């Protein structure tokens, strides 16, 4: 699984959380992951079967992307 984009959520419930997007389309899950972490400890992840579902989910976040 490869992390291909990361940033920080700017507003809402997850304000201040680091957000990372991972591509596992060539791996076991054959999909994409959104990883949300606060202080590298508290967090969660969600998986999506395709890019369209991932993009729809990301629309709820205001993010400043660093990569």
Backbone as a printed PyTorch tensor [residue, N CA C, xyz], in Angstrom:
tensor([[[  0.8620,  -1.1700,   0.0000],
         [  0.0000,   0.0000,   0.0000],
         [  0.9050,   1.2290,   0.0000]],

        [[  0.5980,   2.1760,  -0.8670],
         [  1.4360,   3.3610,  -1.0090],
         [  0.6590,   4.6150,  -0.6250]],

        [[  1.2310,   5.4070,   0.3010],
         [  0.6670,   6.7140,   0.6440],
         [  0.9930,   7.6480,  -0.5190]],

        [[ -0.0300,   8.2570,  -1.1220],
         [  0.2360,   9.1160,  -2.2620],
         [ -0.1810,  10.5650,  -2.0660]],

        [[ -0.8550,  10.8640,  -0.9600],
         [ -1.2290,  12.2460,  -0.6790],
         [ -1.4530,  12.3950,   0.8100]],

        [[ -1.0370,  13.5310,   1.3610],
         [ -1.2670,  13.7720,   2.7800],
         [ -1.4480,  15.2480,   3.0400]],

        [[ -2.1290,  15.5410,   4.1440],
         [ -2.3940,  16.9160,   4.5010],
         [ -2.9630,  17.0100,   5.8970]],

        [[ -3.6310,  18.1420,   6.1810],
         [ -4.2250,  18.3850,   7.4980],
         [ -5.6520,  18.8830,   7.2930]],

        [[ -6.5930,  18.2810,   8.0230],
         [ -7.9910,  18.6920,   7.9580],
         [ -8.1220,  20.0470,   8.6520]],

        [[ -8.8270,  20.9890,   8.0110],
         [ -8.8900,  22.3660,   8.4900],
         [-10.1460,  22.7210,   9.2910]],

        [[-11.1940,  21.9080,   9.2090],
         [-12.4270,  22.2620,   9.9270],
         [-13.2430,  21.0090,  10.2140]],

        [[-14.2560,  21.1750,  11.0530],
         [-15.1680,  20.0750,  11.3600],
         [-14.6750,  19.1810,  12.4780]],

        [[-15.2930,  18.0300,  12.5880],
         [-15.0030,  17.0650,  13.6540],
         [-13.5330,  16.6660,  13.7040]],

        [[-12.9010,  16.5800,  12.5470],
         [-11.5110,  16.1120,  12.4800],
         [-10.5100,  17.2410,  12.2590]],

        [[-10.8740,  18.4550,  12.6430],
         [ -9.9690,  19.5900,  12.5080],
         [ -8.6550,  19.2890,  13.2180]],

        [[ -7.5600,  19.5280,  12.5150],
         [ -6.2360,  19.2930,  13.0840],
         [ -5.7080,  17.8860,  12.8650]],

        [[ -6.5540,  16.9700,  12.3990],
         [ -6.1030,  15.6060,  12.1490],
         [ -5.2550,  15.5580,  10.8770]],

        [[ -4.2350,  14.7300,  10.9020],
         [ -3.4910,  14.4340,   9.6820],
         [ -4.3570,  13.4990,   8.8420]],

        [[ -4.3730,  13.7160,   7.5310],
         [ -5.1130,  12.8520,   6.6260],
         [ -4.1380,  12.3280,   5.5790]],

        [[ -4.2050,  11.0330,   5.3440],
         [ -3.3530,  10.3960,   4.3370],
         [ -4.2280,   9.5560,   3.4290]],

        [[ -3.9030,   9.5750,   2.1570],
         [ -4.5950,   8.7440,   1.1810],
         [ -3.6370,   7.6540,   0.7250]],

        [[ -4.1190,   6.4330,   0.7390],
         [ -3.2860,   5.2980,   0.3510],
         [ -3.9320,   4.5410,  -0.8010]],

        [[ -3.1070,   4.1310,  -1.7380],
         [ -3.5470,   3.3790,  -2.9020],
         [ -3.1540,   1.9160,  -2.7200]],

        [[ -4.1520,   1.0610,  -2.6200],
         [ -3.9080,  -0.3780,  -2.5030],
         [ -4.5780,  -1.1200,  -3.6560]],

        [[ -4.7460,  -0.4360,  -4.7880],
         [ -5.4420,  -1.0380,  -5.9180],
         [ -4.7060,  -2.2580,  -6.4620]],

        [[ -3.3990,  -2.3180,  -6.2580],
         [ -2.6330,  -3.4760,  -6.7090],
         [ -2.4520,  -4.5070,  -5.5980]],

        [[ -3.0100,  -4.2210,  -4.4270],
         [ -2.8160,  -5.0990,  -3.2740],
         [ -4.0250,  -5.9390,  -2.9400]],

        [[ -4.0540,  -6.3850,  -1.7070],
         [ -5.0820,  -7.3000,  -1.2280],
         [ -6.4860,  -6.6980,  -1.2410]],

        [[ -6.6190,  -5.4240,  -0.8690],
         [ -7.9500,  -4.8200,  -0.7900],
         [ -8.4500,  -4.3110,  -2.1400]],

        [[ -7.5190,  -4.0730,  -3.0680],
         [ -7.8460,  -3.5600,  -4.4050],
         [ -8.6650,  -2.2790,  -4.3390]],

        [[ -8.2910,  -1.3830,  -3.4200],
         [ -9.0220,  -0.1350,  -3.2770],
         [ -8.1570,   0.9760,  -2.7220]],

        [[ -8.8200,   1.9580,  -2.1470],
         [ -8.1660,   3.1380,  -1.5920],
         [ -8.5120,   3.2700,  -0.1140]],

        [[ -7.5930,   3.8540,   0.6450],
         [ -7.8160,   4.0900,   2.0660],
         [ -7.6790,   5.5660,   2.3970]],

        [[ -8.5180,   6.0270,   3.3320],
         [ -8.3700,   7.3320,   3.9570],
         [ -7.9680,   7.0530,   5.4030]],

        [[ -6.8270,   7.5830,   5.8050],
         [ -6.3260,   7.4100,   7.1640],
         [ -6.3650,   8.7590,   7.8550]],

        [[ -7.0480,   8.8460,   8.9770],
         [ -7.1200,  10.0770,   9.7700],
         [ -6.4570,   9.8190,  11.1120]],

        [[ -5.4980,  10.6760,  11.4870],
         [ -4.7730,  10.4710,  12.7370],
         [ -4.5820,  11.7800,  13.4790]],

        [[ -4.7590,  11.7170,  14.7850],
         [ -4.4900,  12.8650,  15.6440],
         [ -3.3020,  12.5100,  16.5100]],

        [[ -2.2480,  13.2900,  16.4130],
         [ -1.0290,  13.0600,  17.2050],
         [ -0.4640,  11.6630,  17.0030]],

        [[ -0.5930,  11.1100,  15.8170],
         [ -0.0910,   9.7760,  15.4660],
         [ -0.5760,   8.6780,  16.3980]],

        [[ -1.6810,   8.9110,  17.1000],
         [ -2.1770,   7.8920,  18.0200],
         [ -3.6550,   7.6110,  17.8010]],

        [[ -4.4960,   8.6150,  17.9840],
         [ -5.9360,   8.4600,  17.8810],
         [ -6.3610,   8.6630,  16.4370]],

        [[ -7.0610,   7.6950,  15.8710],
         [ -7.4960,   7.8720,  14.5040],
         [ -8.3150,   6.6990,  13.9970]],

        [[ -8.6110,   6.7530,  12.7160],
         [ -9.3530,   5.6670,  12.0910],
         [ -9.0830,   5.6600,  10.6030]],

        [[ -9.5540,   4.6190,   9.9260],
         [ -9.3980,   4.5460,   8.4870],
         [-10.6760,   4.0310,   7.8550]],

        [[-10.8470,   4.3590,   6.5990],
         [-11.9630,   3.8710,   5.8100],
         [-11.4190,   3.4270,   4.4670]],

        [[-12.0730,   2.4470,   3.8500],
         [-11.6380,   1.9920,   2.5410],
         [-12.7360,   2.2120,   1.5080]],

        [[-12.2980,   2.3770,   0.2630],
         [-13.2110,   2.6540,  -0.8440],
         [-12.8000,   1.8130,  -2.0430]],

        [[-13.7830,   1.2770,  -2.7300],
         [-13.5290,   0.3530,  -3.8320],
         [-12.9710,   1.0270,  -5.0710]],

        [[-13.2600,   2.3290,  -5.2420],
         [-12.7790,   3.0030,  -6.4500],
         [-12.5660,   4.4890,  -6.1900]],

        [[-11.9460,   5.1440,  -7.1590],
         [-11.6030,   6.5650,  -7.0340],
         [-12.8490,   7.4400,  -6.9010]],

        [[-13.9110,   7.1010,  -7.6000],
         [-15.1450,   7.8910,  -7.5470],
         [-15.7260,   7.9340,  -6.1340]],

        [[-15.7670,   6.7970,  -5.4670],
         [-16.2700,   6.7470,  -4.0860],
         [-15.3500,   7.5100,  -3.1360]],

        [[-14.0480,   7.3890,  -3.3510],
         [-13.0800,   8.1190,  -2.5380],
         [-13.2800,   9.6260,  -2.6910]],

        [[-13.3940,  10.1000,  -3.9330],
         [-13.5740,  11.5310,  -4.1800],
         [-14.8560,  12.0570,  -3.5420]],

        [[-15.9330,  11.2820,  -3.6060],
         [-17.1980,  11.6920,  -2.9890],
         [-17.0340,  11.8290,  -1.4760]],

        [[-16.3140,  10.9140,  -0.8700],
         [-16.0770,  10.9620,   0.5800],
         [-15.2240,  12.1770,   0.9500]],

        [[-14.1860,  12.4480,   0.1700],
         [-13.2750,  13.5470,   0.4770],
         [-13.9380,  14.9100,   0.3680]],

        [[-15.0310,  14.9980,  -0.3450],
         [-15.7300,  16.2770,  -0.5180],
         [-16.2160,  16.8590,   0.8170]],

        [[-16.3300,  16.0330,   1.8520],
         [-16.8070,  16.5210,   3.1490],
         [-15.7090,  17.1910,   3.9770]],

        [[-14.4520,  17.0720,   3.5520],
         [-13.3360,  17.6230,   4.2970],
         [-12.7530,  18.8520,   3.6210]],

        [[-12.3740,  19.8200,   4.4450],
         [-11.5690,  20.9410,   3.9640],
         [-10.1370,  20.6200,   4.3650]],

        [[ -9.2790,  20.3910,   3.3930],
         [ -7.9290,  19.9200,   3.6510],
         [ -6.9020,  20.8170,   2.9730]],

        [[ -5.8130,  21.0700,   3.6810],
         [ -4.6420,  21.6630,   3.0540],
         [ -3.6950,  20.4820,   2.7790]],

        [[ -3.5060,  20.2030,   1.4910],
         [ -2.6620,  19.0700,   1.0770],
         [ -1.2190,  19.4950,   0.9950]],

        [[ -0.3240,  18.6570,   1.5100],
         [  1.1060,  18.9400,   1.4590],
         [  1.7980,  18.1380,   0.3610]],

        [[  1.1930,  17.0490,  -0.0380],
         [  1.7630,  16.2050,  -1.0950],
         [  0.6600,  15.8280,  -2.0410]]])
